Amino acid sequence: MKAVYLVFLTILSFKSVGQTVSISGTVKDEHGQAIPFAFVRDARHYSATYTDSVGAYLLKADPSSTLSAYAIGYSDAHIPIAKKNVIDIVMNKGTSSAGANFKLPAGTSDDNIGFLTRQQLSAQTGSSQLAKAGFTHEPTKGSPYLFDEWVHGFAVGTSDSLLYDINNLYNYDKKSGELLFTTDKRSVMQVNKAGVKYFCLFNGKLYPSVFENAPAVSKKPFTEVLLTTPSFKIYKLTDTKLERADFHTDGVIESGHRYDEYIDAVHYFFVKVGEKPKQISLKKKTLKELIGSDADKFIAAQGDRDVDDGYVRELGYSLSQ
């Protein structure tokens, strides 16, 4: 079995390509229908992204380069950037060339990839205590995984080489911090963490969930990073634990739950280059204090909008303009 390591989204962090410009647009078919989850990249460099659920994309790229778009069921499209900031891409029905472009990083082999089936994963989440006691065990609440369904994504390997496969789907294990992927939605593979530098996952929104190794914040192999600048980062650490069903009764009084439940404890950290992580709360006042006047324009434009993960991701992009 082979693992795939793909280019990292450059909205938040990207390999230096000299001068870059912000490019946005849509990817549609010849009939004007949006193509969600089309892979769009700077053909000369590592800048890349996926379109969202309505076919929109956003990335930074070399103004003298070309945008290449790939999608299952469509012929590849290549459009010169020519210093434009808005580029709408039209793709025709056909066969993409991006279906088998994956390999292991140097120094690794198929034996380094842990293989799990969905049945094995399910077996790790249940409890038989109630069944033994004669009570009905209700369905587990919550999930150890970031997304309810498999999602599109890509990553960059430790060698910084551009490798991707648009056929693969991904998820993130919140308990272990591991990246999982599947090629058939039946078997589950745990990616060899030693070969991955960072990765991003898309659930149909314009801004992805981005993960990288952050030993100062967590011992997990990968931790979510919401915002990246040359001088600081904001991380989201999710600690997920399984609380087993603990229902019991003495025939009169009942207590506890008949279900197992995954509980998330979420913490945010501000990490300035050369300094220790500082735990923070996601508030406008906090962001202003940490980031300074650079954040004022974005924060003012958001009005009364609540500060959440998406808010911080968008703030990160505005700071890179």
Secondary structure, 3 states (H helix, E strand, C coil): CCCCCCCCCCCCCCCCCCCCEEEEEEEEECCCCECCCCEEEECCCCCEEECCCCCEEEEEECCCCEEEEECCCECCEEEECCCCCECCEEECECCCCCCCCCCCCCCCCHHHCEEEEHHHHHHCCCCCHHHHHCCCCCCCECCCECCCCCEEEEEEECCCCCCCCCCCEEEEECCCCCEEEECCCCEEEECCHHHEEEEEEECCCCCCEEEECCCCCCCCCCEEEEEECCCEEEEEEEEEEEECCCCEECCCCEECCCCCEEEEEEEEEEEECCCCCEEECCCHHHHHHHHHHHHHHHHHHCCCCCCCHHHHHHHHHHHCC
